[in-house]
Structure formats: C-alpha cells, structure tokens
Amino acid sequence: MRLLLDTHSLLALLSTDYRLSSVARTAMERPDAQLVVSTVSVWEIAIKRAIGKLRAPDDLVDRIEEAGGELLSITPRHAAATLALPLHHRDPFDRLLIAQARLERCAIVSGDGTFPAYDVPVVW
C-alpha cells in the first residue's frame, strides 16, 4: 500500500515529539507499506522553519531517505489537479497533497479532519 504522508505525519515518523494515531503508525510500519513524501511537505517544513514556526531536522531529506521514504516531485499535472478539488480546504500545501494522493493512487496519512471530504483514502 502506498501511503502519502502529510507534513504532520512525516514529522511524526522522524521524531517522537509529534503525535501519530495507532492506526496510522501500524499502517506505516506494515512490511508492504510504501511511504511516499511529497516535495510539498519538504517545502512547507522549510518555510515554517525559516519563520521560526517549526523545528525540524537540518538533514530532513537524508532522514526521509533513511526512513525508507520515496520522494515525490510536484508535477504540472499535480498542480493542475488542485483546480478540480472542491474548496473544503484552503491550505495550498494540503490541497496539493490531496491532488497528489488522488493522481498517484495513494492513501494519505493525516489527522486533518477535512481530508475525508475529498475522494481520497485517509489513514488515521
């Protein structure tokens, strides 16, 4: 199963400082789980680190790769797919993650309560 981690789930994977549901943790630890991390999450973390709103490892990309995460680039198709999404959520990072999950056929690991309103499987 391909699991696209939202930013919060990514930080939970890399640190014990963040909460992750037992269902999400179990899904991520399954032997057949493919952990996918979007460039959008790396970008969001970099922005929030730069303005002092978030702590994250300096070697974030290396840590993702060491944890077995597959890095997913943002493509023009991903960006264009956000246009078709209803406005349940206005956060551009989250909207792009949802579009990527739909196009890449991933379940998204997120505790965000608005994600289930989209046509994408959510693990939490």
N, CA, C and O atoms as a MOPAC input file, in Angstrom:
PM7 MOZYME 1SCF
protein

 N      0.84600 1    -1.18100 1     0.00000 1
 C      0.00000 1     0.00000 1     0.00000 1
 C      0.89300 1     1.24600 1     0.00000 1
 O      1.81800 1     1.36800 1     0.80400 1
 N      0.59400 1     2.15900 1    -0.91500 1
 C      1.33800 1     3.42300 1    -0.97300 1
 C      0.67400 1     4.42500 1    -0.04300 1
 O     -0.52600 1     4.68000 1    -0.14000 1
 N      1.46700 1     4.98900 1     0.85700 1
 C      0.97500 1     5.94100 1     1.84700 1
 C      1.67500 1     7.27200 1     1.66800 1
 O      2.88200 1     7.38000 1     1.88700 1
 N      0.92400 1     8.28400 1     1.27200 1
 C      1.46000 1     9.63600 1     1.15500 1
 C      1.32800 1    10.29900 1     2.52300 1
 O      0.22100 1    10.46200 1     3.03600 1
 N      2.45100 1    10.67800 1     3.10500 1
 C      2.44200 1    11.27000 1     4.43600 1
 C      2.19400 1    12.76400 1     4.35100 1
 O      2.86900 1    13.46800 1     3.59900 1
 N      1.21900 1    13.25700 1     5.12500 1
 C      1.10100 1    14.71200 1     5.19700 1
 C      2.25100 1    15.21200 1     6.06000 1
 O      2.97900 1    14.41000 1     6.64500 1
 N      2.42000 1    16.50700 1     6.14600 1
 C      3.57400 1    17.08300 1     6.83000 1
 C      3.63000 1    16.65800 1     8.28700 1
 O      4.70000 1    16.32100 1     8.79300 1
 N      2.50600 1    16.67000 1     8.95900 1
 C      2.46200 1    16.27000 1    10.36100 1
 C      2.87700 1    14.80600 1    10.52400 1
 O      3.63300 1    14.47500 1    11.43800 1
 N      2.39200 1    13.93900 1     9.65000 1
 C      2.73800 1    12.51500 1     9.72000 1
 C      4.21500 1    12.28700 1     9.41700 1
 O      4.85000 1    11.42100 1    10.02100 1
 N      4.75600 1    13.05600 1     8.49200 1
 C      6.18400 1    12.97200 1     8.19800 1
 C      7.00000 1    13.33700 1     9.43400 1
 O      7.93700 1    12.62600 1     9.79700 1
 N      6.64300 1    14.44400 1    10.07800 1
 C      7.37600 1    14.85900 1    11.27300 1
 C      7.24300 1    13.83100 1    12.39100 1
 O      8.18100 1    13.62600 1    13.16100 1
 N      6.08900 1    13.18800 1    12.48400 1
 C      5.88700 1    12.13800 1    13.48700 1
 C      6.79400 1    10.94400 1    13.20100 1
 O      7.34200 1    10.34300 1    14.12500 1
 N      6.94900 1    10.60900 1    11.94900 1
 C      7.82400 1     9.49800 1    11.57000 1
 C      9.27000 1     9.77300 1    11.97600 1
 O      9.98300 1     8.87100 1    12.41500 1
 N      9.68900 1    11.01500 1    11.82500 1
 C     11.08700 1    11.37200 1    12.05700 1
 C     11.39800 1    11.77400 1    13.48700 1
 O     12.56500 1    11.95500 1    13.83400 1
 N     10.37500 1    11.91700 1    14.32600 1
 C     10.58200 1    12.43100 1    15.66900 1
 C      9.57000 1    11.82600 1    16.63100 1
 O      8.49700 1    11.38400 1    16.22100 1
 N      9.91300 1    11.81100 1    17.89400 1
 C      8.96100 1    11.35900 1    18.91300 1
 C      8.17500 1    12.52900 1    19.48300 1
 O      7.33800 1    12.33400 1    20.36400 1
 N      8.42700 1    13.73900 1    19.00000 1
 C      7.75300 1    14.93000 1    19.51200 1
 C      6.35000 1    15.12700 1    18.94200 1
 O      5.59800 1    15.96300 1    19.44300 1
 N      5.99000 1    14.38200 1    17.91800 1
 C      4.71100 1    14.57600 1    17.24800 1
 C      3.82700 1    13.36200 1    17.45300 1
 O      4.31000 1    12.23200 1    17.51800 1
 N      2.54600 1    13.60000 1    17.55300 1
 C      1.60000 1    12.50900 1    17.77500 1
 C      1.14800 1    11.90300 1    16.45800 1
 O      0.94500 1    12.58900 1    15.45600 1
 N      1.00200 1    10.58600 1    16.50600 1
 C      0.53400 1     9.82600 1    15.36900 1
 C     -0.44900 1     8.80100 1    15.91100 1
 O     -0.17200 1     8.16800 1    16.92900 1
 N     -1.57700 1     8.62600 1    15.26500 1
 C     -2.55300 1     7.65700 1    15.76300 1
 C     -1.97300 1     6.24000 1    15.66300 1
 O     -1.07400 1     5.97700 1    14.86400 1
 N     -2.49900 1     5.35200 1    16.47700 1
 C     -2.01700 1     3.96900 1    16.44600 1
 C     -2.34800 1     3.31400 1    15.10200 1
 O     -1.56900 1     2.50100 1    14.60400 1
 N     -3.49100 1     3.65800 1    14.51600 1
 C     -3.85600 1     3.11600 1    13.20200 1
 C     -2.85300 1     3.57600 1    12.14500 1
 O     -2.39600 1     2.77700 1    11.32800 1
 N     -2.51600 1     4.86100 1    12.16500 1
 C     -1.56300 1     5.39600 1    11.18700 1
 C     -0.18000 1     4.78000 1    11.37900 1
 O      0.47200 1     4.39800 1    10.40700 1
 N      0.26500 1     4.68300 1    12.62700 1
 C      1.58900 1     4.10800 1    12.89500 1
 C      1.63700 1     2.64300 1    12.43500 1
 O      2.61500 1     2.21700 1    11.82300 1
 N      0.59000 1     1.88500 1    12.73000 1
 C      0.54900 1     0.48200 1    12.30800 1
 C      0.60000 1     0.37100 1    10.78700 1
 O      1.32000 1    -0.47100 1    10.25100 1
 N     -0.15400 1     1.21000 1    10.09400 1
 C     -0.15800 1     1.18600 1     8.62400 1
 C      1.22700 1     1.52000 1     8.06900 1
 O      1.68500 1     0.90100 1     7.10900 1
 N      1.88700 1     2.50300 1     8.68100 1
 C      3.21000 1     2.91300 1     8.21100 1
 C      4.27300 1     1.85800 1     8.48300 1
 O      5.28000 1     1.79900 1     7.77600 1
 N      4.06400 1     1.03200 1     9.48900 1
 C      5.04900 1     0.01500 1     9.86700 1
 C      4.82300 1    -1.32100 1     9.16200 1
 O      5.63600 1    -2.23600 1     9.29900 1
 N      3.74100 1    -1.44100 1     8.41900 1
 C      3.48600 1    -2.70100 1     7.70700 1
 C      4.61100 1    -2.97400 1     6.71500 1
 O      5.13500 1    -2.04600 1     6.09900 1
 N      4.98700 1    -4.24700 1     6.55800 1
 C      6.07200 1    -4.58000 1     5.62500 1
 C      5.78300 1    -4.17400 1     4.17700 1
 O      6.70600 1    -3.87300 1     3.42100 1
 N      4.50300 1    -4.16700 1     3.79200 1
 C      4.16300 1    -3.81000 1     2.40800 1
 C      3.87600 1    -2.31800 1     2.22400 1
 O      3.48700 1    -1.89500 1     1.13600 1
 N      4.06400 1    -1.52500 1     3.26900 1
 C      3.81000 1    -0.07800 1     3.17100 1
 C      4.92800 1     0.60500 1     2.39600 1
 O      6.11000 1     0.40900 1     2.67900 1
 N      4.53800 1     1.40200 1     1.42400 1
 C      5.47800 1     2.25100 1     0.69800 1
 C      5.21400 1     3.68100 1     1.17500 1
 O      4.16400 1     4.25400 1     0.88500 1
 N      6.16500 1     4.24700 1     1.90100 1
 C      5.99800 1     5.59800 1     2.42700 1
 C      6.42500 1     6.60000 1     1.36900 1
 O      7.55200 1     6.56300 1     0.87600 1
 N      5.51300 1     7.49100 1     1.02900 1
 C      5.74500 1     8.49200 1    -0.01200 1
 C      5.71200 1     9.86900 1     0.64800 1
 O      4.80000 1    10.18200 1     1.41300 1
 N      6.71800 1    10.68200 1     0.34300 1
 C      6.81200 1    12.02700 1     0.90400 1
 C      6.88800 1    13.02600 1    -0.24600 1
 O      7.77700 1    12.95500 1    -1.09500 1
 N      5.95100 1    13.94000 1    -0.25400 1
 C      5.89200 1    14.93700 1    -1.31400 1
 C      6.89100 1    16.07200 1    -1.08300 1
 O      7.18300 1    16.46300 1     0.04700 1
 N      7.38800 1    16.56900 1    -2.17900 1
 C      8.21300 1    17.77300 1    -2.13800 1
 C      7.46600 1    18.91200 1    -1.45600 1
 O      8.09000 1    19.77200 1    -0.83400 1
 N      6.14500 1    18.93100 1    -1.56300 1
 C      5.36000 1    19.99400 1    -0.93500 1
 C      5.53900 1    19.97800 1     0.58200 1
 O      5.54600 1    21.03900 1     1.20700 1
 N      5.68200 1    18.80200 1     1.18500 1
 C      5.89900 1    18.73300 1     2.63200 1
 C      7.28100 1    19.25300 1     3.00900 1
 O      7.43600 1    19.95800 1     4.00500 1
 N      8.28200 1    18.90100 1     2.20800 1
 C      9.63600 1    19.40600 1     2.45200 1
 C      9.64100 1    20.93000 1     2.34000 1
 O     10.27700 1    21.61500 1     3.14100 1
 N      8.93700 1    21.45100 1     1.35400 1
 C      8.84100 1    22.89200 1     1.13500 1
 C      8.11900 1    23.56400 1     2.30600 1
 O      8.57600 1    24.58700 1     2.81700 1
 N      6.98900 1    22.98500 1     2.72900 1
 C      6.24100 1    23.56000 1     3.85100 1
 C      7.09200 1    23.59600 1     5.11900 1
 O      7.08200 1    24.58800 1     5.84800 1
 N      7.82500 1    22.51900 1     5.38100 1
 C      8.70300 1    22.47700 1     6.55500 1
 C      9.78600 1    23.54000 1     6.45200 1
 O     10.08200 1    24.21500 1     7.43800 1
 N     10.37800 1    23.69900 1     5.28100 1
 C     11.43100 1    24.70700 1     5.09100 1
 C     10.89400 1    26.11600 1     5.34500 1
 O     11.55600 1    26.92500 1     5.99500 1
 N      9.71000 1    26.40700 1     4.84000 1
 C      9.10900 1    27.72900 1     5.04500 1
 C      8.84600 1    27.96700 1     6.52600 1
 O      9.19000 1    29.02200 1     7.05900 1
 N      8.23600 1    26.98800 1     7.19100 1
 C      7.89900 1    27.16700 1     8.60600 1
 C      9.13900 1    27.20800 1     9.48800 1
 O      9.14200 1    27.88700 1    10.51400 1
 N     10.18900 1    26.49500 1     9.10600 1
 C     11.45700 1    26.59800 1     9.85000 1
 C     12.04700 1    27.99800 1     9.69200 1
 O     12.52300 1    28.59200 1    10.65900 1
 N     12.01200 1    28.50900 1     8.48300 1
 C     12.62000 1    29.81100 1     8.19900 1
 C     11.96300 1    30.94000 1     8.98600 1
 O     12.62400 1    31.91600 1     9.34000 1
 N     10.66000 1    30.81200 1     9.26200 1
 C      9.97600 1    31.88100 1    10.00200 1
 C      9.84000 1    31.55200 1    11.49000 1
 O      9.17600 1    32.27300 1    12.23400 1
 N     10.47000 1    30.46500 1    11.91100 1
 C     10.50700 1    30.12800 1    13.32700 1
 C      9.25800 1    29.46400 1    13.87300 1
 O      9.06800 1    29.43400 1    15.08900 1
 N      8.39900 1    28.93000 1    13.01400 1
 C      7.15100 1    28.29800 1    13.47000 1
 C      7.27700 1    26.79000 1    13.67100 1
 O      6.33000 1    26.14400 1    14.12000 1
 N      8.44900 1    26.22000 1    13.33800 1
 C      8.57700 1    24.77600 1    13.37100 1
 C     10.03100 1    24.38300 1    13.57500 1
 O     10.95200 1    25.02200 1    13.06600 1
 N     10.20600 1    23.30900 1    14.33500 1
 C     11.53600 1    22.69400 1    14.45400 1
 C     11.52400 1    21.43300 1    13.60400 1
 O     10.56300 1    20.66300 1    13.62500 1
 N     12.58900 1    21.23500 1    12.86600 1
 C     12.72500 1    20.03900 1    12.03200 1
 C     14.21100 1    19.80900 1    11.79800 1
 O     15.01100 1    20.73600 1    11.91800 1
 N     14.58100 1    18.58300 1    11.46500 1
 C     15.99600 1    18.28200 1    11.25900 1
 C     16.59900 1    19.08000 1    10.10300 1
 O     15.93900 1    19.34000 1     9.09700 1
 N     17.87100 1    19.46400 1    10.27200 1
 C     18.58800 1    20.14700 1     9.19100 1
 C     18.76600 1    19.22900 1     7.98500 1
 O     18.76400 1    19.67600 1     6.83900 1
 N     18.92000 1    17.93900 1     8.26900 1
 C     19.15300 1    16.94700 1     7.21900 1
 C     17.85800 1    16.21300 1     6.85500 1
 O     17.84000 1    14.98900 1     6.72400 1
 N     16.79200 1    16.97600 1     6.69700 1
 C     15.45300 1    16.42400 1     6.50100 1
 C     15.38400 1    15.41900 1     5.35700 1
 O     14.86200 1    14.32000 1     5.54100 1
 N     15.89200 1    15.76400 1     4.20000 1
 C     15.79700 1    14.87400 1     3.03600 1
 C     16.57400 1    13.58500 1     3.29100 1
 O     16.10200 1    12.50100 1     2.94800 1
 N     17.74500 1    13.69100 1     3.88200 1
 C     18.51500 1    12.48700 1     4.21600 1
 C     17.74600 1    11.60300 1     5.18400 1
 O     17.73600 1    10.38100 1     5.03900 1
 N     17.10400 1    12.21300 1     6.16800 1
 C     16.33700 1    11.44500 1     7.16600 1
 C     15.13500 1    10.75200 1     6.52100 1
 O     14.79300 1     9.62800 1     6.88700 1
 N     14.50100 1    11.42000 1     5.56500 1
 C     13.37700 1    10.80500 1     4.84300 1
 C     13.86100 1     9.56500 1     4.10200 1
 O     13.23700 1     8.50500 1     4.16600 1
 N     14.96900 1     9.71100 1     3.40500 1
 C     15.51400 1     8.58600 1     2.63900 1
 C     15.94700 1     7.45100 1     3.56400 1
 O     15.72200 1     6.28300 1     3.25000 1
 N     16.56900 1     7.77900 1     4.70600 1
 C     16.99200 1     6.75900 1     5.66900 1
 C     15.79200 1     6.00600 1     6.24700 1
 O     15.89600 1     4.82400 1     6.57400 1
 N     14.65500 1     6.69300 1     6.37100 1
 C     13.43600 1     6.06500 1     6.89500 1
 C     12.70900 1     5.25200 1     5.83000 1
 O     11.67200 1     4.65000 1     6.10700 1
 N     13.24900 1     5.23300 1     4.62100 1
 C     12.63900 1     4.45900 1     3.54300 1
 C     11.58900 1     5.21300 1     2.76000 1
 O     10.82800 1     4.60800 1     2.00500 1
 N     11.53200 1     6.52100 1     2.92500 1
 C     10.54700 1     7.32100 1     2.20600 1
 C     10.92700 1     7.53200 1     0.74900 1
 O     12.08700 1     7.77900 1     0.41700 1
 N      9.92800 1     7.43000 1    -0.10200 1
 C     10.09100 1     7.71300 1    -1.52700 1
 C      9.71700 1     9.17800 1    -1.73800 1
 O      8.60800 1     9.58900 1    -1.39600 1
 N     10.62500 1     9.96000 1    -2.29500 1
 C     10.34800 1    11.37400 1    -2.53500 1
 C      9.53600 1    11.53800 1    -3.81100 1
 O      9.88500 1    10.99500 1    -4.85900 1
 N      8.45500 1    12.28900 1    -3.70800 1
 C      7.54400 1    12.52800 1    -4.83400 1
 C      7.65400 1    13.99300 1    -5.24900 1
 O      7.35700 1    14.90200 1    -4.47400 1
 N      8.08300 1    14.19400 1    -6.48100 1
 C      8.18300 1    15.55300 1    -7.01400 1
 C      6.79700 1    16.11700 1    -7.30400 1
 O      5.82400 1    15.37400 1    -7.43200 1
 N      6.72500 1    17.42400 1    -7.40500 1
 C      5.49100 1    18.09300 1    -7.80500 1
 C      5.54300 1    18.25800 1    -9.32200 1
 O      6.49700 1    18.82100 1    -9.85900 1
 N      4.52200 1    17.76900 1   -10.00000 1
 C      4.47400 1    17.88700 1   -11.45500 1
 C      3.40200 1    18.91100 1   -11.84800 1
 O      2.55200 1    19.26400 1   -11.03100 1
 N      3.44300 1    19.37700 1   -13.07900 1
 C      2.37400 1    20.26100 1   -13.53800 1
 C      0.98900 1    19.60700 1   -13.43700 1
 O      0.01100 1    20.29700 1   -13.15100 1
 N      0.88900 1    18.30500 1   -13.66500 1
 C     -0.40000 1    17.60400 1   -13.53100 1
 C     -0.90400 1    17.66100 1   -12.09200 1
 O     -2.09800 1    17.84500 1   -11.85600 1
 N      0.00500 1    17.50200 1   -11.13600 1
 C     -0.39800 1    17.60900 1    -9.72700 1
 C     -0.95900 1    19.00200 1    -9.45600 1
 O     -2.03100 1    19.14800 1    -8.86700 1
 N     -0.22700 1    20.01200 1    -9.88900 1
 C     -0.66200 1    21.39200 1    -9.64200 1
 C     -2.00900 1    21.66700 1   -10.31000 1
 O     -2.89200 1    22.27400 1    -9.70400 1
 N     -2.16600 1    21.22300 1   -11.55100 1
 C     -3.41400 1    21.46300 1   -12.27300 1
 C     -4.58200 1    20.72200 1   -11.63600 1
 O     -5.71600 1    21.19700 1   -11.69300 1
 N     -4.32700 1    19.57600 1   -11.03600 1
 C     -5.40000 1    18.78100 1   -10.42800 1
 C     -6.02200 1    19.47400 1    -9.21800 1
 O     -7.13800 1    19.13500 1    -8.82400 1
 N     -5.32900 1    20.42600 1    -8.62800 1
 C     -5.91500 1    21.14900 1    -7.49400 1
 C     -7.12500 1    21.96800 1    -7.93400 1
 O     -8.00700 1    22.25200 1    -7.12400 1
 N     -7.17200 1    22.34500 1    -9.19500 1
 C     -8.29800 1    23.11800 1    -9.71700 1
 C     -9.61700 1    22.35300 1    -9.61100 1
 O    -10.67200 1    22.95400 1    -9.40600 1
 N     -9.55600 1    21.03600 1    -9.75000 1
 C    -10.77200 1    20.21700 1    -9.72700 1
 C    -11.25200 1    19.90100 1    -8.31100 1
 O    -12.32900 1    19.33300 1    -8.13400 1
 N    -10.46200 1    20.26500 1    -7.30700 1
 C    -10.84600 1    19.94900 1    -5.93000 1
 C    -11.86600 1    20.94800 1    -5.40000 1
 O    -11.72800 1    22.15100 1    -5.61900 1
 N    -12.88800 1    20.45700 1    -4.70500 1
 C    -13.80000 1    21.38900 1    -4.04300 1
 C    -13.05300 1    22.15400 1    -2.95300 1
 O    -12.00400 1    21.71000 1    -2.48600 1
 N    -13.58300 1    23.28400 1    -2.55600 1
 C    -12.89800 1    24.13800 1    -1.58100 1
 C    -13.22600 1    23.75800 1    -0.12900 1
 O    -13.58300 1    24.61400 1     0.68000 1
 N    -13.10100 1    22.47400 1     0.18300 1
 C    -13.26000 1    22.05100 1     1.57400 1
 C    -12.09900 1    22.57100 1     2.41500 1
 O    -12.22200 1    22.76000 1     3.62500 1
 N    -10.97900 1    22.79400 1     1.75200 1
 C     -9.73900 1    23.15500 1     2.43500 1
 C     -9.06200 1    24.24400 1     1.61900 1
 O     -8.96600 1    24.13200 1     0.39700 1
 N     -8.59800 1    25.28400 1     2.27000 1
 C     -7.96500 1    26.38500 1     1.54000 1
 C     -6.43900 1    26.37300 1     1.61800 1
 O     -5.78000 1    27.14300 1     0.91900 1
 N     -5.87600 1    25.51300 1     2.45600 1
 C     -4.42100 1    25.44000 1     2.60200 1
 C     -3.81500 1    24.89700 1     1.30700 1
 O     -4.10700 1    23.76200 1     0.92900 1
 N     -2.97600 1    25.68000 1     0.61600 1
 C     -2.45100 1    25.22800 1    -0.67600 1
 C     -1.55800 1    23.99600 1    -0.55700 1
 O     -1.53700 1    23.16900 1    -1.46900 1
 N     -0.82400 1    23.85600 1     0.54000 1
 C      0.01500 1    22.67100 1     0.72300 1
 C     -0.86500 1    21.42100 1     0.80300 1
 O     -0.59800 1    20.42200 1     0.13500 1
 N     -1.90800 1    21.48500 1     1.62100 1
 C     -2.79600 1    20.33500 1     1.78800 1
 C     -3.56400 1    20.01800 1     0.51400 1
 O     -3.76800 1    18.84800 1     0.19100 1
 N     -3.98800 1    21.02900 1    -0.20500 1
 C     -4.70400 1    20.79600 1    -1.46100 1
 C     -3.80200 1    20.08000 1    -2.47100 1
 O     -4.25600 1    19.19800 1    -3.20000 1
 N     -2.54300 1    20.46000 1    -2.50800 1
 C     -1.61500 1    19.78900 1    -3.41600 1
 C     -1.37200 1    18.34900 1    -2.97200 1
 O     -1.28800 1    17.45400 1    -3.81300 1
 N     -1.25800 1    18.11100 1    -1.66900 1
 C     -1.10900 1    16.73900 1    -1.17800 1
 C     -2.30900 1    15.87300 1    -1.56900 1
 O     -2.14200 1    14.72600 1    -1.98400 1
 N     -3.49500 1    16.41600 1    -1.43700 1
 C     -4.70800 1    15.67800 1    -1.80200 1
 C     -4.70200 1    15.36100 1    -3.30000 1
 O     -5.00000 1    14.23500 1    -3.69900 1
 N     -4.36600 1    16.34000 1    -4.11600 1
 C     -4.30000 1    16.10500 1    -5.56500 1
 C     -3.26300 1    15.03100 1    -5.89400 1
 O     -3.51100 1    14.16300 1    -6.73100 1
 N     -2.11700 1    15.08800 1    -5.24400 1
 C     -1.08900 1    14.08000 1    -5.49000 1
 C     -1.57000 1    12.68800 1    -5.06600 1
 O     -1.36100 1    11.71100 1    -5.78600 1
 N     -2.20800 1    12.60300 1    -3.90800 1
 C     -2.70300 1    11.30600 1    -3.44200 1
 C     -3.68500 1    10.71800 1    -4.44900 1
 O     -3.65300 1     9.52100 1    -4.73100 1
 N     -4.54200 1    11.55300 1    -4.97800 1
 C     -5.52900 1    11.07000 1    -5.95000 1
 C     -4.85100 1    10.59400 1    -7.23600 1
 O     -5.14000 1     9.50300 1    -7.72700 1
 N     -3.95700 1    11.40700 1    -7.77200 1
 C     -3.31200 1    11.05700 1    -9.04300 1
 C     -2.34200 1     9.88500 1    -8.91200 1
 O     -2.21400 1     9.07500 1    -9.83000 1
 N     -1.66400 1     9.79800 1    -7.77800 1
 C     -0.64700 1     8.75600 1    -7.58400 1
 C     -1.21700 1     7.49700 1    -6.94900 1
 O     -0.48700 1     6.54200 1    -6.68500 1
 N     -2.53100 1     7.49800 1    -6.70500 1
 C     -3.21800 1     6.35300 1    -6.11200 1
 C     -2.61000 1     5.94800 1    -4.77100 1
 O     -2.24300 1     4.79500 1    -4.54700 1
 N     -2.52100 1     6.93000 1    -3.90200 1
 C     -2.01700 1     6.72600 1    -2.54800 1
 C     -3.12800 1     6.98800 1    -1.54500 1
 O     -4.03100 1     7.78800 1    -1.79100 1
 N     -3.05000 1     6.31200 1    -0.42800 1
 C     -3.84100 1     6.73600 1     0.72800 1
 C     -3.02000 1     7.83500 1     1.39400 1
 O     -1.79000 1     7.80200 1     1.35900 1
 N     -3.68600 1     8.79100 1     1.99100 1
 C     -2.96100 1     9.86900 1     2.65800 1
 C     -3.03700 1     9.66800 1     4.16800 1
 O     -4.11000 1     9.43500 1     4.72400 1
 N     -1.88800 1     9.76000 1     4.81500 1
 C     -1.81300 1     9.59400 1     6.26400 1
 C     -1.92400 1    10.98000 1     6.87900 1
 O     -0.99200 1    11.78200 1     6.82100 1
 N     -3.10200 1    11.24700 1     7.47700 1
 C     -3.35100 1    12.58000 1     8.01800 1
 C     -4.45500 1    12.54600 1     9.05900 1
 O     -5.43600 1    11.81200 1     8.93700 1
 N     -4.27000 1    13.34800 1    10.07000 1
 C     -5.30400 1    13.53900 1    11.07600 1
 C     -6.15700 1    14.76200 1    10.78900 1
 O     -7.00900 1    15.12600 1    11.60000 1
 N     -5.94200 1    15.40100 1     9.65100 1
 C     -6.70700 1    16.59100 1     9.27400 1
 C     -8.15900 1    16.19600 1     9.01500 1
 O     -8.43400 1    15.37600 1     8.13900 1
 N     -9.06900 1    16.76500 1     9.76000 1
 C    -10.47800 1    16.41400 1     9.67900 1
 C    -11.16500 1    16.75600 1     8.36900 1
 O    -12.25000 1    16.24100 1     8.10100 1
 N    -10.56900 1    17.60600 1     7.54500 1
 C    -11.20100 1    17.94400 1     6.27400 1
 C    -10.83500 1    16.97800 1     5.14900 1
 O    -11.52600 1    16.93500 1     4.13100 1
 N     -9.77300 1    16.21200 1     5.31200 1
 C     -9.32300 1    15.32800 1     4.23100 1
 C    -10.36600 1    14.29200 1     3.82700 1
 O    -10.49700 1    14.03000 1     2.63100 1
 N    -11.12100 1    13.68200 1     4.75600 1
 C    -12.10300 1    12.68200 1     4.34300 1
 C    -13.19800 1    13.22700 1     3.40200 1
 O    -13.87300 1    12.44200 1     2.73600 1
 N    -13.38100 1    14.54200 1     3.34000 1
 C    -14.38500 1    15.12300 1     2.44500 1
 C    -13.98400 1    15.00500 1     0.97800 1
 O    -14.81400 1    15.20800 1     0.09100 1
 N    -12.71600 1    14.67700 1     0.71600 1
 C    -12.22600 1    14.50900 1    -0.65000 1
 C    -12.27800 1    13.04600 1    -1.03400 1
 O    -12.33300 1    12.16900 1    -0.17100 1
 N    -12.26100 1    12.79000 1    -2.30900 1
 C    -12.31500 1    11.42500 1    -2.82500 1
 C    -10.89500 1    10.81900 1    -2.79800 1
 O    -10.28500 1    10.57000 1    -3.83800 1
 N    -10.40000 1    10.59500 1    -1.57900 1
 C     -9.07900 1    10.01500 1    -1.38700 1
 C     -9.10700 1     9.20100 1    -0.09400 1
 O     -9.66400 1     9.65800 1     0.90400 1
 N     -8.51400 1     8.00300 1    -0.09100 1
 C     -8.47200 1     7.23400 1     1.15100 1
 C     -7.59100 1     7.91800 1     2.18200 1
 O     -6.49100 1     8.37100 1     1.86600 1
 N     -8.07000 1     7.99100 1     3.40400 1
 C     -7.33700 1     8.63200 1     4.51000 1
 C     -7.07600 1     7.57400 1     5.57900 1
 O     -7.97600 1     6.83100 1     5.96900 1
 N     -5.84300 1     7.52000 1     6.03900 1
 C     -5.46700 1     6.63000 1     7.13000 1
 C     -5.18200 1     7.50300 1     8.34300 1
 O     -4.31300 1     8.37400 1     8.30800 1
 N     -5.91800 1     7.26000 1     9.40300 1
 C     -5.63800 1     7.92100 1    10.67500 1
 C     -6.20800 1     7.11300 1    11.80500 1
 O     -6.08000 1     7.50000 1    12.96600 1

